[in-house]
């Protein structure tokens, strides 16, 4: 079967789809992966290694992550999302939709990031099955609990709180997101989340069952598939000699990273991490995105490292300090490491609370 996959976002929105593509290829399918990377990172080499046909569309997204972070730091979740879309998605919507249309025309099935409504439009117009993938179960309604940050007032009130959340997202997003939908002759829809963004056929919830017990109240369209984890041989990463020496010098270090967000606040992040290691008097490995602290260098009991696959190194660490991204939360857990979560947005706070609930982290700390 020919399968087209499309995603948009940062590293945490892209790596799981590479893992999914790899699994589908190993099952005997041919796969094309279209990536829209907001930090312009290329995944060509990894995809070539795995035999995935890779396309980066658009070739470049003009997005200043550091400037955006400074402008959006105090925004609420919906304000932040709209601001992000205005600079990194809407200006490229036509190119993304053109790629969606080609995928739908040339493939038997299309699979996409839960936000990529252009792919759903293209699939509908070409009468092809469309599957969505979501990395967080926080937005899937159930009367067993209220929406995140809402009070739990029982099943009846919880149901109404979910409806209120739907209407809030509709009020903020529906008009802007539906422009392409209606321009392409699609029928009216009720809610943004379940009608425009999610598949009508199958929505894969890419979360490990340990962090997301299967919920019998979910609609049948939502199916838990587990964390989409890249195989270790996908990136051929080996620790440098300097890193191996550091690891052998003493007790397990604490790993510190804010993932893609760290690119937006590099100096602040490094100062925070270095001071934390100093105050805790612990050995630390800090992921660096600052020219002041070059990768593969050491300062006292702190080692600085650049980009690398997380799990092979997390296995040698005592704990992981991170932002609460879905990928980092899973990587730390699968490596047997407790987490210390410092979230920057509601979804990351949700993951911090889930790790705390599972006994894998203390209460999240404010950024």
C-alpha positions in Angstrom: 0.0 0.0 0.0 1.2 3.5 -0.8 0.8 5.7 2.3 1.3 9.5 2.5 2.2 11.1 5.8 2.3 14.8 6.6 3.2 16.8 9.7 4.0 20.3 10.8 5.7 21.8 13.9 8.9 21.3 15.8 11.0 18.2 16.5 8.4 16.7 18.9 5.8 16.9 16.1 8.1 15.3 13.5 10.1 12.4 15.1 7.0 10.3 15.9 5.9 10.4 12.3 9.3 9.2 11.2 8.9 6.3 13.6 5.4 5.6 12.2 6.7 5.7 8.7 9.5 3.3 9.6 7.0 0.9 11.1 4.8 1.0 8.1 7.8 0.4 5.8 8.8 -2.6 7.9 5.3 -3.9 7.5 5.7 -3.8 3.7 4.2 -0.5 2.7 5.8 2.4 0.8 5.8 5.7 2.5 6.2 9.4 1.6 6.7 11.8 4.5 6.1 15.5 4.0 7.5 17.7 6.8 6.9 21.4 7.5 9.6 22.2 10.1 9.1 25.5 11.9 12.8 25.6 13.0 13.9 24.5 9.5 15.5 21.4 10.7 16.1 18.7 8.0 15.3 15.1 8.7 16.5 14.0 5.2 19.5 11.9 6.5 17.4 9.9 9.0 14.7 9.3 6.5 17.2 8.1 3.9 18.6 5.6 6.4 15.1 4.2 7.0 14.1 4.2 3.3 11.4 6.9 3.7 10.8 9.2 0.8 11.2 12.6 2.4 10.0 16.0 1.3 10.4 19.3 3.2 7.6 21.7 2.3 8.0 24.6 2.4 11.8 24.5 2.1 12.1 27.3 4.6 9.7 28.8 7.2 10.6 32.4 8.2 10.1 32.1 11.9 12.3 33.7 14.5 11.8 31.5 17.5 13.6 33.7 20.0 11.7 36.8 19.0 8.4 34.8 19.2 9.2 33.5 22.7 9.9 37.0 23.9 6.6 38.3 22.5 4.4 35.4 23.6 5.9 34.5 27.0 2.9 35.8 29.0 0.1 34.8 26.5 -2.5 32.2 27.5 -2.7 28.9 25.5 -5.2 30.2 22.9 -3.4 33.5 22.4 -0.1 31.6 22.0 -1.5 29.2 19.5 -3.0 32.0 17.3 0.2 34.0 17.4 2.2 30.9 16.4 -0.2 30.1 13.5 0.0 33.7 12.2 3.7 33.5 11.7 4.5 29.9 11.1 1.5 28.3 9.5 -1.0 30.6 7.8 1.6 32.2 5.5 2.5 28.7 4.2 -1.0 27.2 4.2 -1.2 27.2 0.4 2.1 25.3 0.0 1.1 22.9 2.7 -2.3 22.3 1.1 -0.7 21.8 -2.3 1.5 19.1 -0.7 -1.6 17.6 0.9 -3.3 17.5 -2.4 -0.4 15.7 -4.1 -0.2 13.1 -1.2 -3.9 12.4 -1.5 -3.8 12.1 -5.2 -0.8 9.7 -5.3 -1.4 7.5 -2.2 -3.9 5.0 -1.0 -4.2 6.3 2.5 -3.0 9.6 4.1 -2.0 10.1 7.8 -1.5 13.5 9.3 -0.7 15.5 12.4 -4.0 16.2 14.2 -3.7 19.9 13.3 -3.3 19.5 9.6 -6.8 20.2 8.3 -5.4 20.8 4.8 -4.7 17.1 4.6 -8.2 16.2 5.7 -9.6 18.5 3.0 -7.4 16.9 0.3 -8.3 13.4 1.4 -12.0 14.2 1.3 -11.7 15.7 -2.2 -9.9 12.7 -3.5 -12.0 10.2 -1.6 -9.1 8.7 0.3 -9.0 7.4 3.9 -7.6 10.0 6.3 -6.1 9.1 9.7 -5.1 11.7 12.3 -2.5 11.3 15.0 -2.5 13.2 18.3 0.3 13.2 20.9 -1.8 14.2 24.0 -5.0 12.8 25.4 -5.8 15.9 27.3 -8.3 17.1 24.6 -10.3 13.9 24.3 -13.6 14.3 26.1 -14.7 12.0 28.9 -17.1 12.6 31.8 -14.7 10.7 34.1 -12.6 13.9 34.4 -13.0 17.6 33.3 -10.9 19.4 30.8 -7.4 20.1 32.1 -7.4 23.0 34.7 -11.2 22.7 35.1 -12.6 21.6 38.5 -13.9 18.1 38.8 -17.6 18.6 39.7 -18.9 15.2 38.7 -19.9 13.5 35.4 -22.8 15.8 34.5 -20.9 19.0 35.1 -17.8 17.6 33.4 -19.8 16.9 30.3 -20.9 20.6 30.2 -17.3 21.8 30.8 -16.1 19.8 27.8 -18.9 21.5 25.7 -17.8 24.8 27.0 -14.2 24.1 26.0 -15.4 23.1 22.5 -17.2 26.5 22.2 -14.2 28.4 23.4 -11.9 26.8 20.7 -14.6 27.4 18.1 -14.9 31.1 19.1 -11.1 31.6 18.8 -10.2 29.3 15.9 -13.2 28.4 13.8 -13.4 31.4 11.5 -9.7 31.5 10.6 -9.2 27.7 10.3 -12.4 27.2 8.2 -11.4 29.6 5.4 -9.6 27.0 3.3 -12.3 24.4 4.3 -15.1 26.4 2.8 -13.1 27.8 -0.1 -12.6 24.1 -1.2 -16.4 23.5 -1.0 -16.4 21.4 2.2 -19.7 21.1 4.1 -20.5 23.0 7.3 -19.1 21.4 10.4 -20.0 21.7 14.1 -16.8 21.9 16.2 -13.1 22.6 15.3 -11.6 19.8 17.4 -13.7 16.8 16.4 -14.9 17.9 12.9 -12.1 19.9 11.3 -8.9 18.7 13.0 -9.6 15.0 13.9 -10.2 12.2 11.5 -13.7 10.9 11.1 -12.3 7.4 10.5 -9.4 6.9 13.0 -7.6 9.2 15.4 -4.5 7.5 16.7 -3.5 8.6 20.3 0.2 8.2 20.3 0.7 7.8 24.1 2.0 4.9 26.2 -0.7 3.0 28.0 1.1 3.5 31.3 0.5 7.2 31.0 -2.9 6.9 29.5 -5.1 4.1 30.7 -7.6 3.1 27.9 -10.8 5.1 28.4 -14.0 3.2 27.7 -15.8 6.5 27.3 -13.8 7.6 24.3 -15.6 7.5 21.0 -14.5 4.6 18.8 -12.6 6.8 16.4 -10.0 7.5 19.2 -7.6 4.5 19.5 -4.6 4.3 21.8 -1.6 3.1 19.7 1.3 3.7 22.1 4.3 6.1 21.9 5.8 6.3 18.4 9.4 5.8 19.2 12.3 5.9 16.7 14.5 2.8 16.7 18.0 3.5 18.1 19.7 2.5 14.8 17.8 5.3 13.0 20.3 8.0 13.8 23.6 6.0 14.4 24.4 8.1 17.5 27.5 7.3 19.6 28.6 9.2 22.6 31.8 11.2 22.0 35.0 10.2 23.8 34.7 13.3 26.0 31.1 12.3 27.0 32.1 8.7 27.7 34.9 10.0 30.0 32.5 12.3 31.8 30.0 9.5 32.4 32.8 7.3 33.8 34.1 9.9 36.2 31.4 9.7 38.9 27.8 9.1 39.8 25.0 9.3 37.3 24.4 13.0 36.2 21.1 14.8 36.0 20.2 15.6 32.4 18.7 19.1 31.6 16.9 20.3 28.5 14.0 22.4 27.4 13.8 20.7 23.9 13.0 22.9 21.0 11.8 25.7 23.3 15.4 26.1 24.4 16.3 27.6 21.0 14.0 30.5 21.9 15.6 31.3 25.3 19.1 29.9 25.0 21.0 32.1 27.4 18.3 32.1 30.1 18.0 28.3 29.9 21.8 27.8 30.3 22.0 30.2 33.2 19.1 28.4 34.9 20.5 24.9 34.4 24.1 25.8 35.4 22.9 27.5 38.6 20.6 24.6 39.4 23.5 22.1 39.1 25.7 24.3 41.2 23.0 24.7 44.0 22.2 21.0 44.0 26.0 20.2 43.9 25.2 17.5 41.3 26.9 16.3 38.1 24.9 17.4 35.1 24.6 17.0 31.3 23.0 20.2 29.8 21.8 20.3 26.2 23.2 23.5 24.8 21.9 25.8 22.1 24.2 28.7 23.2 27.5 29.6 21.5 28.7 30.6 25.0 28.7 26.9 26.0 29.8 24.9 23.0 28.7 21.3 22.7 31.1 18.5 23.8 32.8 20.7 26.4 32.9 20.6 30.1 32.8 23.2 32.9 33.5 21.7 36.4 30.9 19.0 37.0 28.7 20.1 34.0 29.0 18.6 30.5 27.4 20.4 27.5 25.9 18.4 24.7 24.3 19.3 21.3 21.4 17.5 19.5 21.2 13.8 20.0 18.5 11.0 20.4 17.5 11.1 24.0 16.9 7.6 25.2 20.4 6.2 24.6 21.8 8.9 27.0 18.9 9.1 29.4 19.7 5.5 30.4 22.9 6.7 31.9 21.3 9.6 33.9 19.8 9.8 37.4 17.0 12.1 36.4 15.8 14.4 33.6 14.9 18.1 34.0 12.7 19.1 31.0 9.9 21.2 29.7 7.2 18.5 29.7 7.1 17.8 26.0 5.3 14.5 25.1 8.4 13.1 23.5 10.8 14.0 26.3 8.3 12.8 28.9 8.1 9.4 27.2 11.8 9.2 26.6 12.6 9.8 30.3 10.0 7.3 31.4 11.1 4.6 29.0 14.7 5.1 30.2 13.7 4.5 33.8 14.4 8.1 34.8 12.3 10.3 37.1 11.4 13.7 35.7 11.5 17.3 37.0 9.1 19.2 34.8 9.3 23.0 34.2 6.4 23.6 31.7 6.0 26.7 29.5 2.4 26.0 28.3 -0.7 24.1 29.3 0.0 20.9 27.4 3.4 20.6 29.0 1.9 21.3 32.4 -0.6 18.5 31.7 2.3 16.1 31.0 4.0 17.2 34.2 0.8 16.4 36.1 0.5 13.0 34.4 4.1 12.1 35.4 3.4 13.2 38.9 0.2 11.1 39.0 2.2 8.1 37.8 4.7 8.6 40.6 7.5 9.6 38.1 7.9 13.3 39.0 7.2 15.8 41.7 4.8 18.6 41.1 5.7 20.7 38.0 7.7 23.8 38.7 6.8 27.2 37.2 9.1 28.4 34.4 
